[in-house]
């Protein structure tokens, strides 16, 4: 029994820390959600469970099961994002500005161009007289295609980049990490309705207590759980998206060794929580987010402003923004790419940046207020991400079949044998 349990834990850790495998797990749950929502009997049952209300007594928190997946369970994912960000900012690639400069600027470009594409599509369709383009909420969708999903983009890169240098993987990892940080800021400043000021005071006190607790030699975990629930509740009551409480917790954890410990607490705790995030929180969220009934979908849906705008923003806007920003960084700002890479070497990786999933689904629910637009936006994210993955796979495959001589013959390196998952 002990051997079986040990093997199970080893397998779970392997899945959770493999970009390819964890991405495939989430993809399977996403398609299961889409299929189950459109089965005759199971579809109605899934809709009933998703919309079932769960209220916390003595509070204003009254959310459906689907909302709990989005606002509650997804907090664990954002906690891991916060822990990873803290480690990267202190000791990782983001701690060295010169090395991180190009992917950071590329992340900004990758978030700036998609809204332009989306708003341009809506404007053109308005000029063409499309009645759907005149709906007031349509313009709110500009933020949906701004996010890059770390798990899926790295999965595609890992699957199709055999023989390509490891620096491309590191570039995408840094870019996606910064993209997550910008997405968090976008949610915090754009999609919030601030309530009473005293909630922010209480949130600040909770954060200070946590900053003290997580530096103690022996952390009181029972009190930590209570404190985490309190901070989540206060964030919700303050009008800020409650998943951001996970980011706050993560960013306050020490990223350097303390008390003679073998590794930093941010790294160690992220390692412990990653399986729960990758194999529980994200699959559950993906299942609920994609449980979209296609009964009302017609051929007209495929050419609606929301679907066309988001798809083109992901497929064209994301890679265009990443490539344009990278080119400006190198040829105008005089920055350099790691490992002797050239701008053209980033094309396949840039196409993979068009895979928006977790954060895009979340922003879709925040940007729109009716179920029709939310369903259209999530369908567009699925379609745009799938097409972006296909384009990225083809480009990466072509690049891997015709590797540059400098990748293989660079002194002191063997990029072709770089670590791949």
C-alpha positions as CSV (number, residue, x, y, z in Angstrom):
1,X,0.0,0.0,0.0
2,X,2.8,2.4,0.9
3,X,4.6,1.6,-2.4
4,X,1.4,2.2,-4.4
5,X,0.8,5.5,-2.6
6,X,4.4,6.5,-3.2
7,X,4.1,5.7,-6.9
8,X,0.8,7.7,-7.1
9,X,2.5,10.7,-5.5
10,X,5.5,10.4,-7.8
11,X,3.2,10.2,-10.8
12,X,1.1,13.2,-9.6
13,X,4.2,15.3,-9.2
14,X,5.5,14.3,-12.6
15,X,2.2,15.4,-14.1
16,X,2.0,18.7,-12.2
17,X,5.6,19.8,-13.0
18,X,5.5,18.8,-16.7
19,X,4.3,21.7,-18.8
20,X,3.2,19.3,-21.5
21,X,1.3,16.8,-19.3
22,X,-0.4,19.3,-17.0
23,X,-1.5,21.3,-20.1
24,X,-3.0,18.1,-21.6
25,X,-4.8,17.3,-18.3
26,X,-6.4,20.7,-18.4
27,X,-7.2,20.4,-22.1
28,X,-9.0,17.1,-21.4
29,X,-11.1,18.6,-18.7
30,X,-11.9,21.6,-20.9
31,X,-13.2,19.3,-23.6
32,X,-15.1,17.2,-21.1
33,X,-16.8,20.3,-19.9
34,X,-17.8,21.2,-23.4
35,X,-19.1,17.7,-24.2
36,X,-21.0,17.2,-20.9
37,X,-22.7,20.6,-21.3
38,X,-24.2,19.5,-24.6
39,X,-25.3,16.0,-23.7
40,X,-29.2,15.7,-23.4
41,X,-29.5,14.6,-19.8
42,X,-26.0,15.3,-18.4
43,X,-26.1,18.8,-19.8
44,X,-29.1,19.9,-17.7
45,X,-27.6,18.3,-14.6
46,X,-24.3,20.1,-15.2
47,X,-26.1,23.4,-15.6
48,X,-28.1,22.8,-12.4
49,X,-25.0,22.0,-10.4
50,X,-23.0,24.9,-11.9
51,X,-25.8,27.4,-11.0
52,X,-26.6,25.9,-7.6
53,X,-26.1,28.7,-5.0
54,X,-23.8,28.4,-2.0
55,X,-24.0,31.1,0.6
56,X,-21.7,31.8,3.5
57,X,-23.8,32.8,6.6
58,X,-23.3,36.2,8.1
59,X,-21.6,37.6,5.0
60,X,-22.6,39.0,1.6
61,X,-21.0,36.1,-0.2
62,X,-23.6,34.2,-2.2
63,X,-22.0,32.5,-5.2
64,X,-23.0,29.6,-7.4
65,X,-20.9,26.5,-7.7
66,X,-19.5,27.8,-11.0
67,X,-18.6,31.1,-9.4
68,X,-16.9,29.3,-6.5
69,X,-14.7,27.5,-9.1
70,X,-13.8,30.8,-10.6
71,X,-13.5,33.0,-7.5
72,X,-12.5,30.4,-4.9
73,X,-10.7,27.3,-6.3
74,X,-8.8,29.5,-8.8
75,X,-7.3,31.4,-5.8
76,X,-4.9,28.4,-5.4
77,X,-3.6,28.9,-8.9
78,X,-3.0,32.6,-8.3
79,X,-1.2,31.7,-5.0
80,X,1.2,29.5,-7.0
81,X,1.6,32.4,-9.6
82,X,2.4,34.7,-6.7
83,X,5.0,32.3,-5.3
84,X,6.6,31.8,-8.7
85,X,6.6,35.5,-9.4
86,X,8.3,36.2,-6.1
87,X,11.0,33.7,-6.7
88,X,11.6,35.0,-10.3
89,X,11.8,38.6,-9.1
90,X,14.3,37.8,-6.3
91,X,16.6,35.1,-7.7
92,X,15.2,34.1,-11.1
93,X,15.3,35.6,-14.6
94,X,13.4,38.7,-13.6
95,X,16.1,39.5,-11.0
96,X,18.5,40.4,-13.8
97,X,17.1,43.4,-15.7
98,X,19.4,43.1,-18.7
99,X,18.5,39.4,-19.2
100,X,14.8,39.9,-18.7
101,X,14.5,43.2,-20.6
102,X,13.5,41.8,-24.0
103,X,10.9,39.2,-22.9
104,X,9.4,41.8,-20.5
105,X,9.0,44.3,-23.3
106,X,7.7,41.6,-25.5
107,X,5.1,40.7,-22.9
108,X,4.0,44.4,-22.8
109,X,3.7,44.4,-26.6
110,X,1.8,41.1,-26.5
111,X,-0.8,42.7,-24.3
112,X,-1.0,46.0,-26.1
113,X,-1.7,44.9,-29.6
114,X,-4.6,42.4,-29.1
115,X,-7.0,45.1,-27.8
116,X,-6.2,47.2,-30.8
117,X,-7.1,44.3,-33.1
118,X,-10.2,43.6,-31.2
119,X,-11.5,47.2,-31.2
120,X,-10.6,47.6,-34.8
121,X,-12.6,44.5,-35.7
122,X,-15.6,45.8,-33.8
123,X,-15.3,49.2,-35.4
124,X,-15.1,47.8,-38.9
125,X,-18.1,45.6,-38.3
126,X,-20.0,48.7,-37.0
127,X,-19.1,50.5,-40.1
128,X,-20.4,47.5,-42.1
129,X,-23.8,47.8,-40.3
130,X,-23.6,44.7,-38.2
131,X,-26.3,45.1,-35.5
132,X,-24.5,43.0,-33.0
133,X,-21.5,45.3,-33.1
134,X,-23.6,48.2,-31.7
135,X,-24.4,46.5,-28.4
136,X,-22.8,48.6,-25.6
137,X,-21.1,45.6,-23.9
138,X,-19.2,44.5,-27.0
139,X,-16.4,47.0,-26.4
140,X,-15.7,45.5,-23.0
141,X,-14.2,42.4,-24.6
142,X,-10.9,44.2,-25.5
143,X,-9.2,42.7,-22.4
144,X,-10.1,39.1,-23.0
145,X,-7.4,38.3,-25.6
146,X,-4.6,40.0,-23.6
147,X,-3.5,36.9,-21.6
148,X,-1.1,34.1,-22.4
149,X,-1.7,30.7,-20.7
150,X,1.6,29.5,-19.3
151,X,0.7,25.8,-19.1
152,X,-0.7,25.5,-22.6
153,X,1.8,27.7,-24.4
154,X,4.7,25.8,-22.8
155,X,3.0,22.5,-23.6
156,X,2.9,23.3,-27.3
157,X,6.5,24.6,-27.2
158,X,7.7,21.4,-25.4
159,X,5.9,19.1,-27.8
160,X,7.1,20.7,-31.1
161,X,10.4,22.4,-30.3
162,X,12.6,19.4,-30.4
163,X,16.1,20.5,-31.3
164,X,15.5,24.2,-30.7
165,X,17.6,26.0,-28.1
166,X,16.5,26.1,-24.4
167,X,16.7,30.0,-24.6
168,X,13.4,30.0,-26.5
169,X,11.8,28.1,-23.7
170,X,13.3,30.5,-21.1
171,X,12.1,33.5,-23.2
172,X,8.5,32.2,-23.2
173,X,8.6,31.4,-19.5
174,X,9.7,34.9,-18.6
175,X,7.3,36.5,-21.1
176,X,4.3,34.4,-19.7
177,X,5.3,35.2,-16.1
178,X,5.3,38.9,-16.8
179,X,2.1,38.5,-18.8
180,X,0.5,36.9,-15.7
181,X,1.6,39.8,-13.6
182,X,0.2,42.3,-16.1
183,X,-3.0,40.3,-16.2
184,X,-3.3,40.5,-12.4
185,X,-2.8,44.2,-12.5
186,X,-5.4,44.5,-15.3
187,X,-8.0,42.6,-13.2
188,X,-7.1,44.7,-10.1
189,X,-7.4,48.1,-11.7
190,X,-10.0,47.6,-14.5
191,X,-12.4,44.9,-13.3
192,X,-13.0,46.0,-9.7
193,X,-15.7,48.0,-8.1
194,X,-14.2,49.4,-4.9
195,X,-16.4,49.3,-1.8
196,X,-15.9,50.7,1.7
197,X,-12.4,51.9,2.6
198,X,-12.2,50.0,5.9
199,X,-12.0,46.7,4.0
200,X,-8.6,47.8,2.6
201,X,-7.4,48.6,6.1
202,X,-8.3,45.1,7.3
203,X,-6.7,43.6,4.2
204,X,-3.5,45.5,4.9
205,X,-3.5,44.2,8.5
206,X,-4.0,40.6,7.3
207,X,-1.1,41.0,4.8
208,X,1.1,42.4,7.6
209,X,0.3,39.5,9.9
210,X,1.0,37.0,7.1
211,X,4.3,38.7,6.2
212,X,5.3,38.2,9.9
213,X,3.9,34.6,10.1
214,X,5.6,33.3,7.0
215,X,9.0,34.4,8.4
216,X,8.6,32.5,11.7
217,X,10.9,29.5,12.3
218,X,7.8,27.4,12.8
219,X,4.8,28.6,10.8
220,X,1.4,28.1,12.6
221,X,-0.5,26.5,9.6
222,X,-3.9,26.4,11.3
223,X,-3.8,30.2,11.9
224,X,-2.5,30.6,8.3
225,X,-5.6,28.9,6.9
226,X,-7.9,31.1,9.0
227,X,-5.9,34.2,7.9
228,X,-6.1,33.1,4.3
229,X,-9.9,32.7,4.5
230,X,-10.2,36.1,6.2
231,X,-8.1,37.9,3.5
232,X,-10.1,36.2,0.7
233,X,-13.4,37.3,2.3
234,X,-12.1,40.9,2.9
235,X,-10.9,41.1,-0.7
236,X,-14.3,39.9,-1.9
237,X,-16.1,42.4,0.3
238,X,-13.8,45.2,-0.9
239,X,-15.0,44.7,-4.4
240,X,-11.6,43.4,-5.7
241,X,-11.6,40.0,-7.4
242,X,-10.9,37.6,-4.5
243,X,-8.3,35.5,-6.4
244,X,-5.9,38.4,-6.0
245,X,-5.7,37.5,-2.3
246,X,-3.7,34.4,-3.4
247,X,-1.2,36.7,-5.3
248,X,-0.8,38.9,-2.2
249,X,0.0,35.8,-0.1
250,X,2.5,34.5,-2.6
251,X,4.3,37.7,-3.1
252,X,4.9,38.2,0.6
253,X,6.6,34.8,1.1
254,X,10.5,34.9,1.5
255,X,12.3,33.9,-1.7
256,X,15.7,33.6,0.0
257,X,16.8,30.9,2.5
258,X,16.0,31.6,6.1
259,X,16.5,29.7,9.4
260,X,19.2,27.5,7.7
261,X,16.6,25.9,5.5
262,X,17.9,24.0,2.3
263,X,15.8,26.1,-0.1
264,X,13.6,29.2,0.0
265,X,10.1,29.0,1.3
266,X,8.6,30.4,-1.9
267,X,10.2,27.7,-4.0
268,X,9.4,24.9,-1.5
269,X,5.8,25.9,-0.9
270,X,5.2,26.4,-4.6
271,X,6.5,22.9,-5.1
272,X,4.1,21.5,-2.6
273,X,1.1,23.4,-3.9
274,X,1.7,23.0,-7.6
275,X,0.1,19.5,-7.9
276,X,-3.1,20.8,-6.2
277,X,-3.1,23.8,-8.5
278,X,-2.3,21.9,-11.8
279,X,-4.3,18.7,-11.1
280,X,-7.2,20.0,-9.1
281,X,-7.9,23.7,-9.2
282,X,-7.2,24.3,-12.9
283,X,-9.0,21.2,-14.3
284,X,-12.1,22.0,-12.2
285,X,-12.0,25.6,-13.4
286,X,-11.5,24.5,-17.0
287,X,-14.4,22.0,-16.8
288,X,-16.8,24.7,-15.4
289,X,-15.5,27.5,-17.7
290,X,-16.0,25.4,-20.9
291,X,-19.3,23.9,-19.9
292,X,-21.0,26.0,-22.6
293,X,-24.2,24.9,-24.2
294,X,-23.9,25.1,-28.0
295,X,-27.7,24.9,-28.6
296,X,-28.0,28.6,-29.3
297,X,-24.9,28.7,-31.4
298,X,-25.3,29.1,-35.2
299,X,-23.1,30.0,-38.1
300,X,-23.9,33.6,-37.2
301,X,-22.1,33.1,-33.9
302,X,-18.9,32.4,-35.7
303,X,-19.0,35.8,-37.4
304,X,-20.2,37.8,-34.3
305,X,-18.0,40.7,-33.3
306,X,-17.0,39.0,-30.0
307,X,-15.9,35.8,-31.6
308,X,-14.1,37.3,-34.6
309,X,-12.5,40.0,-32.6
310,X,-11.1,37.7,-29.9
311,X,-10.0,35.0,-32.4
312,X,-8.1,37.5,-34.6
313,X,-6.6,39.2,-31.5
314,X,-5.2,35.9,-30.3
315,X,-4.1,34.5,-33.6
316,X,-2.7,37.7,-35.1
317,X,-2.5,40.3,-32.3
318,X,-0.6,38.3,-29.8
319,X,2.3,37.2,-32.0
320,X,2.4,40.5,-33.8
321,X,2.7,42.4,-30.5
322,X,5.4,40.0,-29.2
323,X,7.5,40.2,-32.4
324,X,7.1,43.9,-32.9
325,X,8.1,44.7,-29.3
326,X,11.1,42.2,-29.5
327,X,12.2,43.9,-32.8
328,X,12.0,47.3,-31.2
329,X,13.9,46.1,-28.1
330,X,16.8,44.7,-30.2
331,X,17.0,47.1,-33.2
332,X,16.1,50.4,-31.5
333,X,16.9,50.0,-27.8
334,X,20.0,48.0,-28.6
335,X,19.2,45.1,-26.2
336,X,20.4,41.5,-26.9
337,X,18.7,38.2,-27.0
338,X,20.1,35.3,-24.9
339,X,22.0,32.4,-26.5
340,X,22.7,34.2,-29.8
341,X,19.0,34.1,-30.8
342,X,17.7,36.2,-33.7
343,X,14.3,37.9,-33.9
344,X,13.2,35.4,-36.6
345,X,13.9,32.5,-34.2
346,X,11.0,33.7,-32.0
347,X,8.2,33.4,-34.5
348,X,7.0,29.9,-33.4
349,X,7.2,30.9,-29.8
350,X,5.3,34.1,-30.5
351,X,2.5,32.2,-32.2
352,X,2.2,30.0,-29.0
353,X,1.6,33.2,-27.0
354,X,-1.8,33.4,-28.7
355,X,-3.0,30.5,-26.5
356,X,-5.1,32.2,-23.9
357,X,-7.0,30.1,-21.4
358,X,-7.2,30.4,-17.7
359,X,-6.9,34.2,-17.2
360,X,-8.7,34.8,-20.5
361,X,-11.7,32.8,-19.3
362,X,-11.6,34.7,-16.0
363,X,-11.5,38.1,-17.7
364,X,-14.4,37.1,-20.0
365,X,-16.6,36.6,-17.0
366,X,-15.5,39.9,-15.6
367,X,-15.8,41.9,-18.8
368,X,-19.3,40.9,-19.7
369,X,-22.4,40.7,-17.6
370,X,-24.8,38.5,-19.5
371,X,-24.4,34.7,-20.1
372,X,-24.7,35.1,-23.9
373,X,-21.6,37.3,-24.3
374,X,-19.7,35.3,-21.7
375,X,-20.4,32.1,-23.6
376,X,-19.4,33.7,-26.9
377,X,-16.2,35.1,-25.4
378,X,-15.2,31.7,-23.9
379,X,-16.0,29.9,-27.1
380,X,-13.8,32.5,-29.0
381,X,-11.0,31.9,-26.5
382,X,-11.2,28.1,-27.1
383,X,-11.3,28.5,-30.9
384,X,-8.6,31.2,-31.0
385,X,-6.3,29.3,-28.7
386,X,-6.8,26.1,-30.7
387,X,-5.9,27.8,-34.0
388,X,-3.0,29.6,-32.4
389,X,-1.7,26.2,-31.1
390,X,-2.0,24.7,-34.6
391,X,-0.1,27.6,-36.2
392,X,2.5,27.5,-33.5
393,X,2.9,23.7,-33.9
394,X,3.5,24.1,-37.7
395,X,6.0,26.9,-37.3
396,X,7.9,25.3,-34.5
397,X,8.0,22.0,-36.4
398,X,9.4,23.8,-39.5
399,X,12.0,25.5,-37.3
400,X,13.0,22.3,-35.6
401,X,13.5,20.5,-39.0
402,X,15.8,23.3,-40.2
403,X,17.9,24.2,-37.1
404,X,20.4,27.0,-37.3
405,X,24.0,26.0,-37.3
406,X,24.8,28.4,-34.5
407,X,22.3,26.6,-32.2
408,X,24.3,23.3,-32.4
409,X,27.8,24.6,-32.7
410,X,27.7,27.4,-30.1
411,X,30.8,27.0,-27.9
412,X,30.2,25.3,-24.6
413,X,26.6,24.5,-25.4
414,X,24.6,21.7,-26.9
415,X,21.2,23.2,-27.5
416,X,19.8,20.2,-29.3
417,X,20.2,18.1,-26.2
418,X,18.7,20.8,-23.9
419,X,16.3,19.6,-21.3
420,X,12.9,19.0,-22.8
421,X,9.8,17.6,-21.2
